């Protein structure tokens, strides 16, 4: 990747630790791979599980130094702060309810934070954490990884350049089927905490995948949702959190939108799609074909834009790693977030401005995500009444 002003030498990797992501966890491995793709980070410490025994076993599996495998995140923060070669940043990949206490502990200890979404489980916590992060002077990055896809960066740049004109309609969908039955009763660790309001927060599907669709719509258009009308459902008997959500959106500036997030849509694997329509053209993108972006100027034939093909712009090519025709997707999108985070961390530590061209989710996006979740829940409880974010 090449972004203007970016130091491509980066001889020394950023030392980081990880909280969560141990045995049976999916997202921890994704973060570890993404952090190494551009060779900007080195994992040197971890509190990988909620029990010391499992944390040690998880650390052994990935070759982590046993002396720096900790039984708790509090122990890790204290011990690493005391080391000359201690971590500089922490990646938080725990269930949602642990994001706030872990992030607060490491920010207070003077470490940069890279946190999985949603940022916290409540809007009040999100605002409190934002105040802590600002006061600390440390970098806080939220891993909405789909914003790192090259064609999403291209779409954002095209909207900003006015290629679509004034935005009128935004349609975001995120459809899965993995919770169509009682997956939580099969021993699935991933399903178990996601359907538990004590661990996931007030949102089920809206917190897990709806926040991605909301964030992507706002990231590409540059618009914020001001009001929404939501209908949340728990179709699977006995499930306490929503597994399907439909809503209407009203954006600042007058654009209208629709968002559907479902984890019971049988036949769908990871169907995140975004359509944006202005008065001069429209864009369509699907996560399962991430290297393609359809652009239709008003009154002209539909055009297929590809990651490194004709029509690709600098916003896309600057975050592409592979030659044309070689697919880039989920892991590389995460890696772009980590690469941008490395630039922010280095700039902060050296007391200089970060390079131009970075576009990664921050703590403000985290606040917006929790405001979205709480507005959805409030609206649905009022039979779809319009609720302001």
WOGIBEL-V545908 format. One record per helix or strand of 2 or more residues. SS is the DSSP state (A for helix, B for strand). FROM is the first residue (numbers start at 0). LEN is the number of residues. If there is no record, write none. Layout:
BEGIN
ss=SS from=FROM len=LEN
ss=SS from=FROM len=LEN
END
This chain:
BEGIN
ss=B from=13 len=7
ss=A from=26 len=11
ss=B from=40 len=7
ss=A from=51 len=10
ss=A from=65 len=3
ss=A from=72 len=10
ss=B from=88 len=5
ss=A from=95 len=13
ss=B from=111 len=4
ss=A from=122 len=14
ss=B from=139 len=3
ss=A from=144 len=4
ss=A from=149 len=11
ss=B from=166 len=9
ss=A from=182 len=4
ss=A from=188 len=6
ss=A from=196 len=4
ss=A from=204 len=17
ss=B from=224 len=9
ss=B from=243 len=8
ss=B from=255 len=7
ss=B from=270 len=8
ss=B from=280 len=6
ss=A from=286 len=3
ss=B from=291 len=6
ss=B from=302 len=4
ss=A from=313 len=4
ss=A from=329 len=21
ss=A from=362 len=19
ss=B from=386 len=2
END
